[in-house]
Amino acid sequence: MPKVFFDWASGEAQSSPRFRAAVDRLRQLAAGSERAGYARTTGPLTQKSWEDLSRTLPALLSQPQEERRHAWNNTDLPTDDGLRHLRDYQRGVRKTARRFIGTEDLAPRIHDLVATTGYQLEPVNATSPHAPTQAQASSLAAHITGASWGAGATALQAAWRRARPKDTFIL
């Protein structure tokens, strides 16, 4: 049975220095190491599931500004809710999934990877296109790993955008 695109991409990504650096950056952000932790607001982000994190912001934003526990006082700005770190983390996880695996729909798997050690993603049980082969696989792997292999970064990025699955898939 041929490999699916997402399993192939995650296999390429796990040995990519660019992917490892992105996951390490997300691990630091999730732990709050640059802000002396997140004890007052969410705690370490890796202790919550992706679904819980996705519900946190909408639940908070549905409250009036004055009832938000960690919001800035005396401001009319609706985004001053004390959870910018959560927004930044979720945006980073979705970006990493899109850049290295092919779709933001796999952000929960990237979040699970950030919560553990290592860089290997679990296989995806999905209905998706087959993994690329031959020259296409080579150029897409070059994009994931950051190698040039005779083509410019812009050309590799364009090839990645054309080749990654466009439609949503079934997990």
C-alpha positions, 0 to 999 in steps of 0.5 A: 500500500503506498504511503500517504502524503502526510506520513511521507512529509512527517518522515522527511520533517523529523530529520529536518533541522528546520522542523526540529528548530520550529518544534524546539521554539514551540516547546519553549513557547509552550513552557513559557520559558521566555516569560517565567512561565504562565502560572497566572493564566494558562499554565504550561500549554503542553498540559492541555489538549489542543481542543482545550486550548482552542476553546480557551480564547473563544470562551474568554472573548465572549465575556465582557472586558471587565470580567476577564480575569487576566485582562488589562485594566482601563483599556477598551482594546478587546485583545488585551486579555492576557492570552497573547502567548496562547495566540502566538503558540497556536499560530506557530503550531498551525504554521509548522503543520502547514509548512512541514506536513502540508495542512493546518488540520494536523496542528493537534498532532504537532501540539502532541509532539511538542508535549513529548520529546523527539521529533517523530509524528504518529502516522496519520490514518487519513484519506489523502493523496499518495506520497510524491515520488522521484523528482517531485519527492526530491524537490519537496524534501528539499523544501522541508529540509531546507536544502537547495539541491540546485533550485532556489528557495522560492522555486521549492516553496512554490513546488510545495504549495502546488503539491500539498493537498488542497482539500481537507481530509478525513482522519 
